[in-house]
């Protein structure tokens, strides 16, 4: 059993203990209700029902709701706007659980695309689903969706339209869709859109279906208002309409009664189930758990950054509210330490090796993370991205030796690098900039380990906006919060940020050896060839210690026992996270029986 599978086995053991109490409370309510088999899990659940409200907590400040400007727009418009494709909601969860961000091509199905063909390596042709209509809202006024809408949305993103520029996120070296050499996107008739490439790309097809920015928007809205950054102008073809926003407080979505889509698990059921979805904007972790404990909120999770970031917070919530259902997941380690590789002392590999040797990851996993942490060494690409990741056992011994706990060797390396202890015992001082959404408790422990080898570290907390700004301009004054062992939608995504041409390169990496490996992976014409180059690039990252890894511990979502149809799923396509809520329903009898 792999370390990640073992971690998730332990995690689901906790879920079992949490749901047992909930099941006892549900027994009476369920006795009179129809039960059905969830075909994706094989488990019995109460039959889907319509009505009610799902209140989901959102813990971030929106950075824009127009996908042209910001890839995170999908968090807010994923219930309103749709893409060509989406992850198959009916897929066997033992094969694809949607608890990481890695989404294999075989799990993708059409959303607005009804079918497709690839007549040659440079061409993809999509037939657009018939009978899909825009919401009955000016200036689109309920007209039928056409291939021209798809072509316009992608042209706006990739090339710019009417004299405009391509998306700001599509700068050279930006998101993976921008590293693909596109030729054109053209609607050849009302129901057919053709994508043309300048050269073959093994990642292009999945990106056409579920790229983070790939939501289809109406040209009339952009023509009239300039963009769709104002929520009042958002319209789409999806299951909900955005009907109210109270700045800093809530986002409300109202059901579209004649939405075209049906539940892939229960094909006779038209979606969505809940009448209303409400995002409650709450930034304080204590307030988030309080709302869940009191039943004033129904759902928290990583889709809206409202998840529980530490094992301790999850265990405490379990103790006080055993009816709540916890949903652990781990799609990356949020315990990594990064730095500006062009600045001293971080430009010296001996210093980076010393930091890696100085932290007792096994002790942290066993004690602070209460046995939930997986401290086994992994690379930048997580183990579940099979074929792209390189297991630790296959690393060269010269690389492996720096992925252990050896503070004496750490001290020797710092002496050798020219950073001896001073009379006060300090070698040098630095600042650690902590990103507000990650587990501060872990980083406080890690910084204490660095202090023990003579590095004086001051911790400062920074906001999401500051993290984004410094990540783009390499403005971090010292150490920084980062991620490791990532499992993202495409196989190359976890290592893109180490490429010197990447738009998001917070560590300011510039390494000719890695660049050549990564660019060869980008240029690969087969999946196997791409995997081969990606594995070599991952070994380069591990060897150079461009990031100090930390143990992987699960994050936790949670739902009230009356929220049904949910198995902890997160992203079912690039930033299709809030989309998950369209498939869930409220057991209103159980909710009343439990006193809410």
N, C-alpha and C positions, 0 to 999 in steps of 0.2 A: 504494500500500500504506500502510495507516495505521501510525502509530508502534507501536501495540500489536501489530499483526500482524507488523511487522518484528522486534520484540523476540522474539516467540514463534518466528519463523522462525529467528533466530539461536539461540534456545534449543534448538530441535529439531535444529539442526545439531550442537550439542554432544552431544545424546542419541545421534545417529547415530554419532558418534565413540566414544561410550562403549559402545554396544551391539554395535559391530562386533567388538570383542575377545570379548565375551560370546558372540556368535553362533558364532565359531570354536570356542570351548570346548563349545558345545552341539551342534555338528554331529554328532559321533559318537553322542552320547546320543539325538539326535532321529532318527537314521537308522532305528532299529528301531521308532520310535513312530508311531502314527497321527497324521496332520496334518489339521486342519480349517480352514475359513475363518472368521475372526471377522467376522460380518456387519456389525458396527458400524464396522469399519476397512477391511475388504477384505483384511487380512493373514492369512497362514498362521500358525497356532499349533499347538502340540502339543495333542492332544485332551484335554478336561477329564478329571481323574481324582480319585478320592476318597481320603481319608486324610491323615494327617500333621497337623502343627501349624504355624500361622502366628504368629510372635512379632512383635508390633508395639510400637514404643516409644511410650510416653505421657509427655509432658513438661508436666504441669500437676497442681496439687493439686485434686482434685475439690471442687466447691462444692455438691454435692448431686446425688442421682441420681433425685429425684422431679421430673418436669417441671412440676409445679404450682409448685414453689419456684424453679426455675432453668432457664432456656432451654438451658444447656449440658449438662443431663442427658442429652440425646441422644447425646453422645459416649460415654457409658457404658452406656446401655440400648438403643441403636439396634439391637443384635444380638438383643435380647430382646423389646422392645415394638415395635409397629408403628403406622402412621398410616393414615388413609383413603387417602392417595396417596403416590406416590414418583416420582422421575424415571425415565423409561424407560431401562433398562439397555441395550436393544438399539438405541437411537436412533443415527443416523449421527453419528459423532464429528466429522465436518467441519461439521456443523450445530450440534450441542450437544456440546461436549467435556467438560463438567463440570470445567473448570479455572478457572472463575470461580464466584462464588456466584449470579450472575444466572441464573434458570431460567425461560425463557419457558413460558407456559401450555401451548403445544402439545407440550412435552416431558413433561408430566405424565400418568401413568397410575394406575389404581386399584391399591391394595395391599389393605387390608381392604374397601374399597369396590369392588364388582363393576361397578356402573353408577350413573348419576346423570341427573337432569334438572333443568331450571330453568324451571318453569312460568310464573313471572313474575319481575320484577326483585328481589323481596324474598324469594323462596323457592328453596331448593335441597334436593332430595330425593335421598338416597343409599340404594341397595340394598346391604346388607352381604353379603359373600361367604359362601356356604354351605360347610359342611365345615371351618371353621376352629375349632380347639379351643385352650383355654388349656393350658399345660403341666400335667402331672400332679403338682401340688404343692399342699399345703395352704396356704390354706383354699379355693382355687378347685377343685383336684382334677380338672383335665382336662375341665371342662364346656365346652359349645359357646359360642363367642362369639356375642353377640346385639347388636342395635341399642341395647339398653338400656345395654350397656357403653360404647358410643360416646357416647350422650347423657349418661350420668353423667360421663364424663371431661371433656367440654366444659362441662357445667354447673358442675362443680367449678372449672374454670379461669376461666370468664367471670363466673359469678354467685355462686359458693360454694354449698355444699349443707349441709343439716342445720344451718342457722344459722351456718355458717362464712362467711368472706369469700372474695372472688375471689382469684386468684393474686397474690402480692406483686409479680410482674413485670407484672401487669395494672393497675397504678396509672394514674390519668389521665395521658395523654401518654406512656405506656410503649410497649411493642411495638406494631407496626402492627395486630395483631389487636385491641388494646384501643382503638384509635382508630376502629374500625368500630362502628357503632351496632347492636348485636345486640338482637333481641327475645326469641328463645327457641331452645332446642335440645330436640327432643322425639322420643322413640321412639314412632312411631304403631303399630308392631307389632314382632314379634321380629326382623324383617329390614329394617325401614325406619326411617331417622332423618331428621327434617326440621329444617333450619336456617331461621330467620326473621330478617330484618333490619327495623330501624325505617325505614331509608331506603336507597336503592340505593348500592352500592359496587362499583367496578370491580375492587378487589383482594380482595374477600371470598372469592370462590370458590376461588382458588388457595390462600388461607390455610386454608380448611377442609380442603384436601387435605394440605398440607405445612407448616403453621405450626410454628415451632420447638418450641412447647409441646404440639403436637397428638398426642402419643403416647397410645394407649389403654391405660388401667390398669383393674384389677379392683376393683370396689367392696368385695368381701369383704376384700381386703387392707387397704384404708384403714379400713374399719369395725373390724377387729380390732386393727390396730397404730397407727392414727392417721394414718399416711402411709406412703410406701415409701422413706424415707431410709436405712433399714438394708438393705444389699445382700442380706441373708438373706431378706428379704421380697419381693424383686423376682420377679415372674412375668409372663409375657407369652404372645404367640402367635407369636413370631418363631423364627428358625432355631437359636438357641442359648439355653441356660440359663446364668445366672451361677452358677457352682458354688464359687468360692473367691476370697477377697480377702485378700491379705497387705498390711496397711496400709503404704503407702509403698514397696511392693515390686512387687506384681503383682496383676492381675485376670484370672481364668481363666474362659473360656466353653466349655461343652461342647455338642456337636452334639445337636439334636433329630432323631432318626432318621425320624420320620414327619411332619416339617414339611410344611405344605400346599403350599409354593411350588415352582415349577419355574423353570429358567434361561430368561429371555426370549430369549437368543441361541441356546440349544440346548434347545428346548422339551421334549425327551424326558428331560432330566436333572433329577432332583429335587435341590433345594438343601438344605443347603449342601454344599460339597465337603470342606473341611478338618474333621477330627474335633474339633480344639481351636483356639481363638483365645486367645492370651495377650498381655495388655498388660503390658509391662515398664515400671515407673515409674522413669524416669531423668531427672534435672534438669540434669545437667552436659553441655554440648554436646560436650566432649571425650570423655566416656564414651559418648555416643550414637554418635559416629563410630567409636570403638574397638569397640563391639559389632557394628556393621555390618561393619567390616573383618575381624573374627574369625569372622563367620558365626554369632554367637550371637543375632543379631536378623535378621529378614527384611524389615522394612518400616518406613520412617519417612515422615511426611507431615504436612500441615497439619491433617488431621482430628483428630490427637491432639497437635497443637502440638510435634511432634518434628522438624519440617522444618529444613533448613539455611537460615539467614537471610541469608547473604552469598554473593556470587559466589566470593569467595576460598575459603570452606570447601568449596564444591562442586567447584571446580577442583582443590583439593588432594586431595579424596577420589577424584576421577577418576584422578589421577596414581598414587595408591598402590594403588587397587583397580579396575582397568579392567573387571573382570567385573560390577561393580555397575551397575545401570541407573538413570540419573538421570531425574527427571520434573520439569521446570521448569513453573512456572505463575505467573500474576500476576493476582490478582483485585482488587488495590488497591495503592496506594503506601503502604508502611510507613515513609515517610521524611518525614512532615509534622510541623510544629511548631505547637502550639496554646498558648492562654493564656486567662486569665480576662478576658473582655472588659469586665467591670465594674470592673476595677482599673486604676490608673495603673501604668505608662505605656501599657498595652496598649489602653486605651479610646480612645486617640488614633490615628486612622487613619494619620496621618503616620508614627508609629512602626512600625506594621504594614507600611506601604509600604516603609519603610527596611529592615526585616528581609528582605522579599522581594527587594529589589534588592541586598542585601549578599552573597548566597550564589551562587556560580558553579556552578549545577546542571549545566551542560554539562561542565565540567571534572571534576566528581565522577563523572558518568556514564561519561566516557571513561577516566578514570584509576583511581579507586578501584573502580568497578564494572566495570572492564576491558572497556568497550565494550558491556556488556549493558544498561546503564541507558537508559531513555527519558526524556530531560529536556524533551521538548516540553510546553508548558503545557497542562494539562487542568483541568477543574472538579472539584467535589466528587463528581459522578457520572461514572463511567468511560465511556470512549468506546464500549464494547461494549453499553452499555444504550441501544440505539438509540432515538431519539425523545425520551428524557429528558435525555440529555447535550447540551451545546451545544459544538460544536467551537470551538477557539481562534480560528479564522479568522472566526468569526461574532461574536466579542466586539467591543464598541465600542473604538475606538482609545484612549479615555481609560482603559479598564481594561487593555488590552494593555500599556501602557507600563510597568506595574509588575511585569511578568513577564519581566524581563531582568536581566542582571548589570550593575550600574552603582554601584559603591561610592561614587563621588564624589557622586552624587545622593542616595544613602542618608545620607551624612554631612550634606549640606545639609538634608535633611528633618528629621534629628534636631536640628540647630541651630535650625531654624524652630520645632520643637515645644517648644523650651525645655530641651533636654538637651545643652548644649555640653560639650566635653571639659574636664575639670579639669586642674589642674597635673600630675597623674599620668597624664593622657591618658584617664582613664576618665569616661564620661558617667553611667553608673549601673551598679549590680550587680544580678544576679538569679540564681536557681537554675533549672537545667534538671532536671526529674524524669524519669528514663529508665525506661520500662517494660521489664521484664526479658526479654521474648520477642522484642524487636526488635533490629535490628543496631546495636549500640553504636558500632561503627567509623564508620558514616555520621554519627551525631550528634556524635561527637567532632570530625569535620572541619567539620560545619556550625557548631558552637559556636566553632571557631577563626575562621571567617569573621566571626562576630558580634564576636569580640574585636578583630578588625582595624578595626572602625568604632567602637571605644571602649566596647563593652558587656562588662562583666566577668561571665563566666558560670561558675558552679560546677556541676559535674555530680554528681547523686546518683542512685543506682539504687534503684528501688522495686519491690515485689512485685506480683503480680497482684491480691492482696487490697487493697493500698494503692491501686493504680490504680482498682479498682472503687469503693472508698469515696470517694476524692477526685473521681472522675467524677460521683458522685451528689451530693456536697455542695459541689462547686466549691472543694475544699480545696487545690488546687495553689498552692505559694508563688510560682511564676514561670512559666517555660516548661514545656511538657509534650510527651511523645510522642503523635503522633496519626496518622491515616490520611487518605488523599486518593484521588481518582479511583476510588472504590469501585464494585464491581459485585456488589451484594447481591441476594437472592432477588426482591425487589419493586422497582419503579422508583422509589418514594419513599423506600425505606430509607436510601440514602446521604445524604439531606439531612434526615432526621427529627431528628437531634441538634441542628440549628440552630434548631428551633422552641422558642419560650420555654416552651411547655407540655410539652415532652418530658421524660420521666422521666430519660433519659440525655442531659444537656446539659452536658458537662464544661467547655465554654468559657463557660458562663453567658451565653449569647446571649439578648438581649431586643430584638428589632427589629420594630416594628409593620409595616413594609413587607414584610419576609420572612414574618411570621406570616400576613398576609392572603393572600399568594401561595400559601403552603403549605396553608392551610386551604381555599382554593379548589380546590387539587389534590385534597385529601382528599374534598371534596364533589362532585367531578366525576362525571358520570353516564355518560361514555364514556371509553374509553382515550385517544382523541385529545385530548379536552378536558383530561384529566389530564396528558398529556404537555406540552401547551401551557403550563399553569400551572407545571409542574415545570421547564421550560426557563427560564421567567422567574425562578423561585426560584434556580436554579443561577447565573444571571447576577448576581443580587443577592449571592450568596456570593462569587463571583469579584471583583466590584467592591469589596466591603467588606474583602476580604482577612482573613476570619475564621480563616483557616488559612494557614500558609506552606507551600506545596507543596514536594515534593522529587521527584527523578527516580524513575521506576518501574523497579525491577530485579526479576527473577524470584526467587521462593523455590524451593527444591528439595526434592522428596521423593526417596527412593531405595528400590529393592528389590533383593533378591538375584536372580540370574538364574534360579533355580528357581521363583520366584513367577510364576505364569502367569495370564493373563486381565486383566492390569492395564495401563492406558494413561495413568496419571497422574491418574485421576479423584479428585475430592475430595468435595464435598458434592452429593448427588443429591436434595436437598430440604432444607428448613430444619433444620440440624443433623443430617441423615442422613449422617453422615460415616463412622463405624465400620461402617455398613450395607454399605458398599462391599466389606468383607472377605468377606461371605457369597458373593460371586460368584467369588472367586479360588481357585486350586488350587495344589498343590505338586507339581512334577515331581520325584518322589522319586528316580528313576533319575539324573537330572542332578545332584541334590544329592549323591548318593553318589559319582558320577563325579568331582565337583569336590573330594571329600575331606571332606565334612561329614555 
